[in-house]
Amino acid sequence: MRCPKCGADDTRVIDSRMQETSNAIKRRRECRSCGYRFTTFERCEDPIEVIKSDGSTQPFDRNKLLVGLMRATSKRDIDLAALNHLIDDIEQDLRSRPFTSITSHDIGDMVLKRLESLDKVAYIRFASVYRDFKDIDEFVDELAKLR
C-alpha cells in the first residue's frame, strides 16, 4: 500500500478491524518513511456483472451506486453511513445469490425498495431518473403508489 502523503510503498498495519455491516476490513496504517497515518478498507472482490439495458456488461461498482444515491438524497437529512449501509445490504444480497450477473433494472428495483423505507423524497428523486418519467402523469402515478 502506498502512502497517500509521500508515495512510499513501505507501510505497516497498526490495527485491523472487521466492519460490522459489511464484508470489509478496516486497516489503520503508518508510513515507515514519513510517519503519516491513514486508513484503508479491504473488500472481497467477487466479480458481479451488471447487464445494462443496451445488453453490454460491466462490473458492479458500489461507488457509482453511491453517487446516484447521493444525488437522490442531496439536501435531505440522510448521512453517508446510512447510504453505505444501504449499499452494503444490496451488495450482500447480490453476493448471496447463486449467479454472478444481474440486470441494472433489478439493481434499481433493489435500491427503490430500500429507499422507500429510508426517505420518500429520495425515493421519488431516484425513481424519476431510474424510471425515466416521460411526463407529469407518470410522476403523479409513482407518487400515488407511495401513498
MODELLER restraints for C-alpha pairs under 7 A, 6 or more apart:
rsr = mdl.restraints
at = mdl.atoms
rsr.add(forms.Gaussian(group=physical.xy_distance, feature=features.Distance(at['CA:1:A'], at['CA:9:A']), mean=5.65, stdev=0.5))
rsr.add(forms.Gaussian(group=physical.xy_distance, feature=features.Distance(at['CA:1:A'], at['CA:11:A']), mean=6.54, stdev=0.5))
rsr.add(forms.Gaussian(group=physical.xy_distance, feature=features.Distance(at['CA:2:A'], at['CA:8:A']), mean=5.43, stdev=0.5))
rsr.add(forms.Gaussian(group=physical.xy_distance, feature=features.Distance(at['CA:2:A'], at['CA:9:A']), mean=4.22, stdev=0.5))
rsr.add(forms.Gaussian(group=physical.xy_distance, feature=features.Distance(at['CA:3:A'], at['CA:9:A']), mean=6.25, stdev=0.5))
rsr.add(forms.Gaussian(group=physical.xy_distance, feature=features.Distance(at['CA:3:A'], at['CA:11:A']), mean=6.97, stdev=0.5))
rsr.add(forms.Gaussian(group=physical.xy_distance, feature=features.Distance(at['CA:3:A'], at['CA:31:A']), mean=5.96, stdev=0.5))
rsr.add(forms.Gaussian(group=physical.xy_distance, feature=features.Distance(at['CA:8:A'], at['CA:33:A']), mean=6.79, stdev=0.5))
rsr.add(forms.Gaussian(group=physical.xy_distance, feature=features.Distance(at['CA:10:A'], at['CA:31:A']), mean=6.20, stdev=0.5))
rsr.add(forms.Gaussian(group=physical.xy_distance, feature=features.Distance(at['CA:10:A'], at['CA:32:A']), mean=5.79, stdev=0.5))
rsr.add(forms.Gaussian(group=physical.xy_distance, feature=features.Distance(at['CA:10:A'], at['CA:33:A']), mean=6.98, stdev=0.5))
rsr.add(forms.Gaussian(group=physical.xy_distance, feature=features.Distance(at['CA:11:A'], at['CA:29:A']), mean=6.48, stdev=0.5))
rsr.add(forms.Gaussian(group=physical.xy_distance, feature=features.Distance(at['CA:11:A'], at['CA:30:A']), mean=5.46, stdev=0.5))
rsr.add(forms.Gaussian(group=physical.xy_distance, feature=features.Distance(at['CA:11:A'], at['CA:31:A']), mean=4.28, stdev=0.5))
rsr.add(forms.Gaussian(group=physical.xy_distance, feature=features.Distance(at['CA:11:A'], at['CA:32:A']), mean=5.39, stdev=0.5))
rsr.add(forms.Gaussian(group=physical.xy_distance, feature=features.Distance(at['CA:12:A'], at['CA:29:A']), mean=5.50, stdev=0.5))
rsr.add(forms.Gaussian(group=physical.xy_distance, feature=features.Distance(at['CA:12:A'], at['CA:30:A']), mean=5.42, stdev=0.5))
rsr.add(forms.Gaussian(group=physical.xy_distance, feature=features.Distance(at['CA:12:A'], at['CA:31:A']), mean=6.49, stdev=0.5))
rsr.add(forms.Gaussian(group=physical.xy_distance, feature=features.Distance(at['CA:12:A'], at['CA:32:A']), mean=6.97, stdev=0.5))
rsr.add(forms.Gaussian(group=physical.xy_distance, feature=features.Distance(at['CA:13:A'], at['CA:27:A']), mean=6.57, stdev=0.5))
rsr.add(forms.Gaussian(group=physical.xy_distance, feature=features.Distance(at['CA:13:A'], at['CA:28:A']), mean=5.93, stdev=0.5))
rsr.add(forms.Gaussian(group=physical.xy_distance, feature=features.Distance(at['CA:13:A'], at['CA:29:A']), mean=4.43, stdev=0.5))
rsr.add(forms.Gaussian(group=physical.xy_distance, feature=features.Distance(at['CA:13:A'], at['CA:30:A']), mean=6.52, stdev=0.5))
rsr.add(forms.Gaussian(group=physical.xy_distance, feature=features.Distance(at['CA:14:A'], at['CA:28:A']), mean=5.41, stdev=0.5))
rsr.add(forms.Gaussian(group=physical.xy_distance, feature=features.Distance(at['CA:14:A'], at['CA:29:A']), mean=5.31, stdev=0.5))
rsr.add(forms.Gaussian(group=physical.xy_distance, feature=features.Distance(at['CA:14:A'], at['CA:30:A']), mean=6.73, stdev=0.5))
rsr.add(forms.Gaussian(group=physical.xy_distance, feature=features.Distance(at['CA:15:A'], at['CA:27:A']), mean=5.64, stdev=0.5))
rsr.add(forms.Gaussian(group=physical.xy_distance, feature=features.Distance(at['CA:15:A'], at['CA:28:A']), mean=5.02, stdev=0.5))
rsr.add(forms.Gaussian(group=physical.xy_distance, feature=features.Distance(at['CA:16:A'], at['CA:25:A']), mean=6.63, stdev=0.5))
rsr.add(forms.Gaussian(group=physical.xy_distance, feature=features.Distance(at['CA:16:A'], at['CA:26:A']), mean=5.67, stdev=0.5))
rsr.add(forms.Gaussian(group=physical.xy_distance, feature=features.Distance(at['CA:16:A'], at['CA:27:A']), mean=4.43, stdev=0.5))
rsr.add(forms.Gaussian(group=physical.xy_distance, feature=features.Distance(at['CA:16:A'], at['CA:28:A']), mean=6.41, stdev=0.5))
rsr.add(forms.Gaussian(group=physical.xy_distance, feature=features.Distance(at['CA:17:A'], at['CA:25:A']), mean=5.60, stdev=0.5))
rsr.add(forms.Gaussian(group=physical.xy_distance, feature=features.Distance(at['CA:17:A'], at['CA:26:A']), mean=5.19, stdev=0.5))
rsr.add(forms.Gaussian(group=physical.xy_distance, feature=features.Distance(at['CA:17:A'], at['CA:27:A']), mean=6.48, stdev=0.5))
rsr.add(forms.Gaussian(group=physical.xy_distance, feature=features.Distance(at['CA:18:A'], at['CA:24:A']), mean=6.15, stdev=0.5))
rsr.add(forms.Gaussian(group=physical.xy_distance, feature=features.Distance(at['CA:18:A'], at['CA:25:A']), mean=4.55, stdev=0.5))
rsr.add(forms.Gaussian(group=physical.xy_distance, feature=features.Distance(at['CA:18:A'], at['CA:26:A']), mean=6.17, stdev=0.5))
rsr.add(forms.Gaussian(group=physical.xy_distance, feature=features.Distance(at['CA:19:A'], at['CA:25:A']), mean=5.80, stdev=0.5))
rsr.add(forms.Gaussian(group=physical.xy_distance, feature=features.Distance(at['CA:19:A'], at['CA:26:A']), mean=6.56, stdev=0.5))
rsr.add(forms.Gaussian(group=physical.xy_distance, feature=features.Distance(at['CA:21:A'], at['CA:85:A']), mean=6.68, stdev=0.5))
rsr.add(forms.Gaussian(group=physical.xy_distance, feature=features.Distance(at['CA:21:A'], at['CA:88:A']), mean=6.91, stdev=0.5))
rsr.add(forms.Gaussian(group=physical.xy_distance, feature=features.Distance(at['CA:22:A'], at['CA:88:A']), mean=5.71, stdev=0.5))
rsr.add(forms.Gaussian(group=physical.xy_distance, feature=features.Distance(at['CA:23:A'], at['CA:43:A']), mean=6.23, stdev=0.5))
rsr.add(forms.Gaussian(group=physical.xy_distance, feature=features.Distance(at['CA:23:A'], at['CA:44:A']), mean=6.73, stdev=0.5))
rsr.add(forms.Gaussian(group=physical.xy_distance, feature=features.Distance(at['CA:24:A'], at['CA:41:A']), mean=6.37, stdev=0.5))
rsr.add(forms.Gaussian(group=physical.xy_distance, feature=features.Distance(at['CA:24:A'], at['CA:42:A']), mean=5.35, stdev=0.5))
rsr.add(forms.Gaussian(group=physical.xy_distance, feature=features.Distance(at['CA:24:A'], at['CA:43:A']), mean=4.55, stdev=0.5))
rsr.add(forms.Gaussian(group=physical.xy_distance, feature=features.Distance(at['CA:25:A'], at['CA:41:A']), mean=5.56, stdev=0.5))
rsr.add(forms.Gaussian(group=physical.xy_distance, feature=features.Distance(at['CA:25:A'], at['CA:42:A']), mean=5.02, stdev=0.5))
rsr.add(forms.Gaussian(group=physical.xy_distance, feature=features.Distance(at['CA:25:A'], at['CA:43:A']), mean=6.65, stdev=0.5))
rsr.add(forms.Gaussian(group=physical.xy_distance, feature=features.Distance(at['CA:26:A'], at['CA:39:A']), mean=6.97, stdev=0.5))
rsr.add(forms.Gaussian(group=physical.xy_distance, feature=features.Distance(at['CA:26:A'], at['CA:40:A']), mean=5.91, stdev=0.5))
rsr.add(forms.Gaussian(group=physical.xy_distance, feature=features.Distance(at['CA:26:A'], at['CA:41:A']), mean=4.61, stdev=0.5))
rsr.add(forms.Gaussian(group=physical.xy_distance, feature=features.Distance(at['CA:26:A'], at['CA:42:A']), mean=6.51, stdev=0.5))
rsr.add(forms.Gaussian(group=physical.xy_distance, feature=features.Distance(at['CA:27:A'], at['CA:39:A']), mean=5.66, stdev=0.5))
rsr.add(forms.Gaussian(group=physical.xy_distance, feature=features.Distance(at['CA:27:A'], at['CA:40:A']), mean=5.21, stdev=0.5))
rsr.add(forms.Gaussian(group=physical.xy_distance, feature=features.Distance(at['CA:27:A'], at['CA:41:A']), mean=6.12, stdev=0.5))
rsr.add(forms.Gaussian(group=physical.xy_distance, feature=features.Distance(at['CA:28:A'], at['CA:38:A']), mean=5.92, stdev=0.5))
rsr.add(forms.Gaussian(group=physical.xy_distance, feature=features.Distance(at['CA:28:A'], at['CA:39:A']), mean=4.60, stdev=0.5))
rsr.add(forms.Gaussian(group=physical.xy_distance, feature=features.Distance(at['CA:28:A'], at['CA:40:A']), mean=6.52, stdev=0.5))
rsr.add(forms.Gaussian(group=physical.xy_distance, feature=features.Distance(at['CA:29:A'], at['CA:37:A']), mean=5.57, stdev=0.5))
rsr.add(forms.Gaussian(group=physical.xy_distance, feature=features.Distance(at['CA:29:A'], at['CA:38:A']), mean=5.39, stdev=0.5))
rsr.add(forms.Gaussian(group=physical.xy_distance, feature=features.Distance(at['CA:29:A'], at['CA:39:A']), mean=6.02, stdev=0.5))
rsr.add(forms.Gaussian(group=physical.xy_distance, feature=features.Distance(at['CA:30:A'], at['CA:36:A']), mean=5.62, stdev=0.5))
rsr.add(forms.Gaussian(group=physical.xy_distance, feature=features.Distance(at['CA:30:A'], at['CA:37:A']), mean=4.36, stdev=0.5))
rsr.add(forms.Gaussian(group=physical.xy_distance, feature=features.Distance(at['CA:30:A'], at['CA:38:A']), mean=6.45, stdev=0.5))
rsr.add(forms.Gaussian(group=physical.xy_distance, feature=features.Distance(at['CA:31:A'], at['CA:37:A']), mean=6.46, stdev=0.5))
rsr.add(forms.Gaussian(group=physical.xy_distance, feature=features.Distance(at['CA:47:A'], at['CA:59:A']), mean=6.46, stdev=0.5))
rsr.add(forms.Gaussian(group=physical.xy_distance, feature=features.Distance(at['CA:48:A'], at['CA:59:A']), mean=5.75, stdev=0.5))
rsr.add(forms.Gaussian(group=physical.xy_distance, feature=features.Distance(at['CA:48:A'], at['CA:60:A']), mean=5.42, stdev=0.5))
rsr.add(forms.Gaussian(group=physical.xy_distance, feature=features.Distance(at['CA:48:A'], at['CA:100:A']), mean=4.95, stdev=0.5))
rsr.add(forms.Gaussian(group=physical.xy_distance, feature=features.Distance(at['CA:48:A'], at['CA:101:A']), mean=5.53, stdev=0.5))
rsr.add(forms.Gaussian(group=physical.xy_distance, feature=features.Distance(at['CA:49:A'], at['CA:57:A']), mean=6.21, stdev=0.5))
rsr.add(forms.Gaussian(group=physical.xy_distance, feature=features.Distance(at['CA:49:A'], at['CA:58:A']), mean=5.60, stdev=0.5))
rsr.add(forms.Gaussian(group=physical.xy_distance, feature=features.Distance(at['CA:49:A'], at['CA:59:A']), mean=4.60, stdev=0.5))
rsr.add(forms.Gaussian(group=physical.xy_distance, feature=features.Distance(at['CA:49:A'], at['CA:60:A']), mean=5.73, stdev=0.5))
rsr.add(forms.Gaussian(group=physical.xy_distance, feature=features.Distance(at['CA:49:A'], at['CA:100:A']), mean=6.17, stdev=0.5))
rsr.add(forms.Gaussian(group=physical.xy_distance, feature=features.Distance(at['CA:49:A'], at['CA:101:A']), mean=4.44, stdev=0.5))
rsr.add(forms.Gaussian(group=physical.xy_distance, feature=features.Distance(at['CA:49:A'], at['CA:102:A']), mean=6.38, stdev=0.5))
rsr.add(forms.Gaussian(group=physical.xy_distance, feature=features.Distance(at['CA:50:A'], at['CA:57:A']), mean=5.45, stdev=0.5))
rsr.add(forms.Gaussian(group=physical.xy_distance, feature=features.Distance(at['CA:50:A'], at['CA:58:A']), mean=5.37, stdev=0.5))
rsr.add(forms.Gaussian(group=physical.xy_distance, feature=features.Distance(at['CA:50:A'], at['CA:59:A']), mean=5.84, stdev=0.5))
rsr.add(forms.Gaussian(group=physical.xy_distance, feature=features.Distance(at['CA:50:A'], at['CA:60:A']), mean=5.71, stdev=0.5))
rsr.add(forms.Gaussian(group=physical.xy_distance, feature=features.Distance(at['CA:50:A'], at['CA:101:A']), mean=5.72, stdev=0.5))
rsr.add(forms.Gaussian(group=physical.xy_distance, feature=features.Distance(at['CA:50:A'], at['CA:102:A']), mean=5.16, stdev=0.5))
rsr.add(forms.Gaussian(group=physical.xy_distance, feature=features.Distance(at['CA:50:A'], at['CA:103:A']), mean=5.42, stdev=0.5))
rsr.add(forms.Gaussian(group=physical.xy_distance, feature=features.Distance(at['CA:50:A'], at['CA:104:A']), mean=5.86, stdev=0.5))
rsr.add(forms.Gaussian(group=physical.xy_distance, feature=features.Distance(at['CA:51:A'], at['CA:57:A']), mean=4.55, stdev=0.5))
rsr.add(forms.Gaussian(group=physical.xy_distance, feature=features.Distance(at['CA:51:A'], at['CA:58:A']), mean=6.81, stdev=0.5))
rsr.add(forms.Gaussian(group=physical.xy_distance, feature=features.Distance(at['CA:51:A'], at['CA:101:A']), mean=6.90, stdev=0.5))
rsr.add(forms.Gaussian(group=physical.xy_distance, feature=features.Distance(at['CA:51:A'], at['CA:102:A']), mean=5.94, stdev=0.5))
rsr.add(forms.Gaussian(group=physical.xy_distance, feature=features.Distance(at['CA:51:A'], at['CA:103:A']), mean=4.46, stdev=0.5))
rsr.add(forms.Gaussian(group=physical.xy_distance, feature=features.Distance(at['CA:51:A'], at['CA:104:A']), mean=5.87, stdev=0.5))
rsr.add(forms.Gaussian(group=physical.xy_distance, feature=features.Distance(at['CA:52:A'], at['CA:103:A']), mean=6.12, stdev=0.5))
rsr.add(forms.Gaussian(group=physical.xy_distance, feature=features.Distance(at['CA:52:A'], at['CA:104:A']), mean=5.39, stdev=0.5))
rsr.add(forms.Gaussian(group=physical.xy_distance, feature=features.Distance(at['CA:53:A'], at['CA:104:A']), mean=6.92, stdev=0.5))
rsr.add(forms.Gaussian(group=physical.xy_distance, feature=features.Distance(at['CA:62:A'], at['CA:87:A']), mean=6.87, stdev=0.5))
rsr.add(forms.Gaussian(group=physical.xy_distance, feature=features.Distance(at['CA:72:A'], at['CA:122:A']), mean=4.97, stdev=0.5))
rsr.add(forms.Gaussian(group=physical.xy_distance, feature=features.Distance(at['CA:72:A'], at['CA:125:A']), mean=5.20, stdev=0.5))
rsr.add(forms.Gaussian(group=physical.xy_distance, feature=features.Distance(at['CA:72:A'], at['CA:126:A']), mean=5.28, stdev=0.5))
rsr.add(forms.Gaussian(group=physical.xy_distance, feature=features.Distance(at['CA:73:A'], at['CA:122:A']), mean=5.11, stdev=0.5))
rsr.add(forms.Gaussian(group=physical.xy_distance, feature=features.Distance(at['CA:86:A'], at['CA:114:A']), mean=6.99, stdev=0.5))
rsr.add(forms.Gaussian(group=physical.xy_distance, feature=features.Distance(at['CA:90:A'], at['CA:110:A']), mean=6.89, stdev=0.5))
rsr.add(forms.Gaussian(group=physical.xy_distance, feature=features.Distance(at['CA:108:A'], at['CA:130:A']), mean=6.80, stdev=0.5))
rsr.add(forms.Gaussian(group=physical.xy_distance, feature=features.Distance(at['CA:112:A'], at['CA:123:A']), mean=6.08, stdev=0.5))
rsr.add(forms.Gaussian(group=physical.xy_distance, feature=features.Distance(at['CA:115:A'], at['CA:122:A']), mean=6.72, stdev=0.5))
rsr.add(forms.Gaussian(group=physical.xy_distance, feature=features.Distance(at['CA:115:A'], at['CA:123:A']), mean=5.19, stdev=0.5))
rsr.add(forms.Gaussian(group=physical.xy_distance, feature=features.Distance(at['CA:116:A'], at['CA:123:A']), mean=5.44, stdev=0.5))
rsr.add(forms.Gaussian(group=physical.xy_distance, feature=features.Distance(at['CA:133:A'], at['CA:139:A']), mean=6.33, stdev=0.5))
